[in-house]
Amino acid sequence: MKRSKIIGTGSYIPSIVQPNENFSYQRFYSEEQELIDKPTSEITTKFQEITGIRERRYAPEELNTSDMGFFAAQQAIEQSGIDPESIDQIVFAHNFGDVKKHTMQTDVLPALASRVKHRLEIKNPKCIAYDLLFGCPGWVQGLIQVDSYFKAKTAKTALVISGETLSRVVDPFDRDSMIFSDGAGAAILRYEKGKSGILATNACSHTLDEAYYLYLGKSNFPESDPRIRYIKMNGRKVYEYALTYVPQAMKECLDLANVSIEEVKKVFIHQANEKLDEGVIKRFFRLYNIKEIPDKIMPMSVHELGNSSVATVPTLLDRVLKGKLSDHSLEKGDIILLASVGAGMNINAVCYRI
């Protein structure tokens, strides 16, 4: 039986480390543009207690999202050993395109996937390059989309990339700005015979009440230019939404794969914040009437890397597969679950056998 198999992964983790202490002189304002009259140290301490984030990574000034995606793609291609000319599709998941440092204008002309194909010097016109906007679950959705193309026999090799420079679209006067970070991940998938590969997928979108839980809005700073928009988030609503629907989507995916919860070796959840991910994994296991969470079931990178949106799942997976995350490893035959949630609001999950 043929399956969609990951044969190479790559990631780009920016070199600039931004610890919580670096926000010590920042003034924060509420959504009503009123100064939050608390010591910044108290704000950052509370922030770390809730999110688990101690530091995050920012892209250097000379690099854009497409550059980071290109570097991650190079690694994935090199590990896979394929000829880039054999790639049928290049999918680039992002939300804001290229945003040059010190600007706020998004640049998606041409598409980021086209930029990467250009830099890879792929001549094949049948290699279709396009972008995917699906909020934070974009990379996982790229896997789902490519899997569908494979099954439809319209492609057999694909490059799925994700990247974001959220540090360039955040409002520095908003406490939520400390959550977001930069990074990129990539994977080469090929449709081939064997037991390894995607076993099942699941996705859903809620938009009646939930569409604008994340949106672009004006700065919290009272004297800011109202024409400039920044990423904004209704954190409480996002938190409640994720706790309610992500565990269900994960269980539905496992059920579709006909896999028992005991068979799952690792769960890779979008690195939004520590408390949220811990809540999701607890509710997921409760759906199977399991109260004791298996040790080391959920790798995490949010503490050091922050929330890089579409890049969190592929960068985390790449690090574990390459033995770069202590106490976490995978072996051939292991079953893992990938799951994400984000703007839209969108949720998805992929059950995969290594």
C-alpha positions in Angstrom: 0.0 0.0 0.0 1.2 3.5 -0.9 1.4 6.2 1.7 2.6 9.8 1.9 6.0 9.5 3.6 8.3 12.2 5.0 11.7 11.4 3.6 13.5 14.6 4.7 13.1 17.4 7.2 14.7 20.8 7.8 14.3 23.8 10.0 15.7 27.3 10.4 15.9 28.6 14.0 16.9 32.3 14.0 20.1 33.3 15.8 18.8 36.3 17.8 17.6 35.3 21.2 15.1 37.6 22.9 14.7 36.7 26.6 11.9 38.0 28.7 14.4 40.3 30.5 14.7 42.3 27.3 11.2 43.6 27.7 12.0 45.1 31.1 11.9 48.7 29.8 8.8 48.3 27.6 5.6 50.0 28.5 2.4 47.9 27.9 -1.1 49.2 27.3 -4.5 47.6 27.4 -6.8 47.2 24.5 -8.5 50.4 25.7 -5.1 52.1 25.2 -4.7 52.6 28.9 -1.3 52.2 30.5 -1.0 49.0 32.5 0.3 50.4 35.8 2.4 47.5 36.9 6.1 46.9 37.0 7.2 45.3 33.8 9.0 42.6 35.8 5.7 41.6 37.3 4.1 41.5 33.9 6.8 39.3 32.4 6.9 37.0 35.4 3.2 36.4 35.1 3.5 35.9 31.4 6.1 33.2 31.9 4.0 31.5 34.5 1.1 31.3 32.0 2.9 30.5 28.8 6.1 28.8 29.9 8.0 31.1 27.5 11.4 32.2 28.8 12.8 33.5 25.5 12.0 33.5 21.8 13.9 33.8 18.5 13.8 36.7 16.1 15.1 36.7 12.5 18.1 38.9 11.8 17.4 42.1 9.9 18.7 40.9 6.5 16.4 37.8 6.4 12.8 37.5 5.5 10.3 34.6 5.8 11.0 33.3 2.4 14.8 33.2 3.1 14.2 31.2 6.3 11.9 28.8 4.4 14.5 28.4 1.7 17.2 27.4 4.2 14.8 24.9 5.8 13.9 23.5 2.4 17.6 23.1 1.5 18.1 20.9 4.6 15.0 18.8 3.8 16.1 18.2 0.2 19.6 17.4 1.2 18.4 14.8 3.8 15.9 13.3 1.3 18.6 12.8 -1.3 16.1 13.6 -4.1 16.8 15.7 -7.3 14.9 19.0 -6.8 13.7 18.7 -10.4 11.6 15.7 -9.3 9.4 17.9 -7.0 5.9 18.1 -8.2 4.6 20.7 -5.7 6.1 23.3 -3.4 3.6 24.5 -0.8 4.6 27.4 1.5 2.4 27.9 4.5 2.5 31.4 6.1 0.2 34.2 7.1 2.0 37.5 6.4 4.4 36.8 3.5 7.7 38.7 3.6 7.7 41.6 5.9 11.0 43.6 5.7 12.5 44.8 8.9 11.2 48.2 10.0 8.2 48.0 7.7 4.7 46.7 8.2 3.7 46.0 4.6 3.3 42.3 3.7 4.9 41.2 0.4 3.4 38.2 -1.4 4.2 39.1 -4.9 5.4 36.7 -6.1 4.2 34.0 -3.8 6.8 32.8 -1.3 6.7 29.3 -2.8 7.7 30.8 -6.1 10.5 32.6 -4.5 11.8 29.4 -3.0 11.5 27.5 -6.3 13.5 30.3 -7.9 16.2 30.2 -5.4 16.4 26.4 -5.6 16.9 26.9 -9.4 14.2 24.3 -10.3 13.5 24.5 -14.0 10.7 22.0 -14.2 7.5 23.9 -15.1 5.4 21.0 -13.8 6.7 21.8 -10.3 3.7 23.9 -9.1 4.6 26.4 -6.4 1.8 28.0 -4.3 1.2 29.5 -0.9 -1.2 28.3 1.8 -2.9 30.6 4.4 -4.5 28.6 7.2 -3.4 30.3 10.4 -1.0 28.4 12.7 -2.1 25.0 11.4 -0.8 25.9 7.9 2.1 23.4 7.7 0.0 20.5 8.9 -2.7 21.5 6.4 0.0 21.4 3.7 0.7 17.8 4.6 -3.0 17.0 4.4 -3.3 18.8 1.0 -0.3 17.1 -0.5 -1.6 13.7 0.8 -4.8 14.4 -1.2 -2.9 15.2 -4.3 -0.9 12.0 -3.9 -4.0 9.9 -3.6 -5.5 11.6 -6.6 -2.3 10.6 -8.6 -1.6 14.2 -9.6 1.7 14.3 -7.7 4.2 11.9 -6.1 6.8 14.2 -4.5 6.3 17.5 -2.7 8.1 20.1 -0.6 6.0 21.5 2.3 7.5 24.6 3.9 6.3 26.9 6.6 7.7 30.2 8.0 6.9 33.4 9.7 8.5 36.6 11.0 5.9 37.5 13.6 8.3 39.8 15.3 7.7 42.3 12.5 3.9 42.3 12.8 3.4 42.5 16.6 2.4 45.6 18.6 5.3 46.2 21.1 2.8 47.9 23.4 0.6 44.8 23.7 1.6 42.1 26.2 0.6 39.4 23.7 3.6 40.5 21.6 5.9 38.5 23.9 4.3 35.2 22.8 5.3 35.4 19.1 8.5 34.6 17.4 10.2 33.7 14.1 11.3 30.5 12.4 10.8 28.1 9.5 10.4 24.4 8.9 10.1 22.1 5.9 9.6 18.5 4.8 9.9 16.5 1.6 7.1 14.0 1.1 7.0 11.2 -1.4 4.2 8.7 -2.3 5.6 5.3 -2.0 4.8 1.7 -0.9 5.5 0.7 2.7 4.1 0.9 6.2 5.5 4.3 7.0 3.6 7.5 6.2 0.4 9.3 6.8 -2.3 6.9 8.3 -5.1 9.4 8.6 -5.9 13.1 8.6 -8.6 15.4 10.0 -9.4 19.1 9.8 -12.2 21.5 10.6 -12.9 25.3 10.6 -15.2 27.3 12.9 -16.1 30.7 11.7 -19.5 31.8 12.9 -18.4 33.2 16.3 -14.7 32.3 16.1 -13.5 33.9 12.8 -12.0 37.0 14.5 -10.4 35.5 17.6 -7.2 36.5 15.8 -7.2 39.6 13.6 -5.3 42.7 12.6 -6.0 45.8 14.7 -4.5 49.1 15.8 -1.8 49.5 18.3 -2.6 49.6 22.1 -0.4 52.8 22.2 -2.7 55.8 22.4 -0.5 58.0 20.1 0.0 55.3 17.4 -0.8 55.7 13.8 -4.4 54.2 13.5 -3.7 53.3 9.9 -1.1 50.7 10.8 -2.4 47.3 11.8 -0.8 44.6 14.1 -1.6 41.1 15.0 -4.2 40.9 17.8 -5.6 38.0 19.7 -8.5 37.4 22.0 -6.4 35.1 24.2 -9.1 33.8 26.5 -11.4 32.9 23.5 -8.5 31.1 21.7 -7.6 29.2 24.9 -11.1 28.0 25.4 -11.6 27.1 21.8 -8.4 25.1 21.6 -9.2 23.2 24.8 -12.7 22.3 23.5 -12.0 21.3 20.0 -8.3 20.2 19.5 -8.6 17.1 21.7 -11.7 16.0 19.7 -10.0 16.5 16.4 -7.1 14.5 17.6 -9.3 11.6 18.7 -11.2 11.7 15.4 -7.9 11.4 13.5 -6.8 8.4 15.6 -10.2 6.8 15.1 -9.9 7.3 11.3 -6.5 5.6 11.4 -7.8 2.8 13.5 -5.0 3.4 16.0 -5.4 3.0 19.8 -4.2 5.7 22.1 -1.7 3.2 23.6 0.1 3.0 20.3 0.9 6.7 20.1 4.6 7.4 20.9 4.6 11.2 20.7 2.2 14.0 20.2 3.5 17.1 18.5 1.1 20.0 19.3 1.4 23.5 18.0 3.6 25.4 20.5 1.1 28.1 21.5 1.8 28.2 25.2 2.7 25.6 27.8 -0.5 25.7 29.9 -2.6 25.4 26.8 -0.7 22.4 25.4 -0.8 20.7 28.7 -4.5 21.2 29.0 -5.1 19.9 25.5 -3.0 16.7 26.1 -4.9 16.1 29.4 -8.3 16.4 27.8 -7.2 14.3 24.9 -6.3 11.4 27.1 -9.5 11.9 29.2 -11.5 11.2 26.0 -10.1 7.7 26.4 -10.7 7.7 30.2 -7.0 7.9 30.9 -6.0 10.2 33.8 -2.3 9.4 33.9 -0.5 11.1 31.0 2.4 8.9 29.7 5.9 10.3 30.5 7.6 12.2 27.7 4.6 11.9 25.3 4.7 15.6 24.3 7.9 17.3 23.2 8.0 21.1 23.7 10.1 23.9 22.3 7.9 26.9 23.3 10.1 27.7 26.4 13.1 28.7 24.2 11.6 29.3 20.8 8.2 31.0 21.6 5.3 30.7 19.2 6.4 30.9 15.6 3.0 30.1 14.2 3.1 27.7 11.2 6.7 26.8 12.0 6.3 25.3 15.5 5.2 21.8 14.5 7.8 21.2 11.7 10.7 22.7 13.6 9.8 20.6 16.7 9.5 17.5 14.6 12.8 18.1 12.8 14.6 18.6 16.1 13.3 15.3 17.6 13.9 13.3 14.4 17.5 14.6 14.4 18.1 14.0 18.1 18.4 17.6 19.0 15.8 17.6 21.8 16.9 15.9 25.0 14.8 13.1 26.4 12.9 12.7 23.1 13.6 10.3 20.2 11.7 8.3 17.6 12.3 4.9 15.9 11.1 3.4 12.8 7.5 2.1 13.3 6.6 4.6 16.0 3.2 6.2 15.6 3.0 10.0 16.2 0.2 12.5 16.1 0.6 16.1 14.7 -2.0 18.6 15.7 -2.4 22.4 15.4 -4.9 25.2 16.0 -5.0 28.8 14.9 -6.5 31.8 13.2 -9.7 31.1 11.2 -10.4 29.4 13.6 -8.9 26.2 12.2 -7.8 22.9 13.6 -6.2 19.8 12.1 -4.4 16.6 12.9 -2.3 14.0 11.2 -1.6 10.5 12.4 1.7 9.3 11.1 3.9 6.1 11.3 7.6 6.8 11.3 
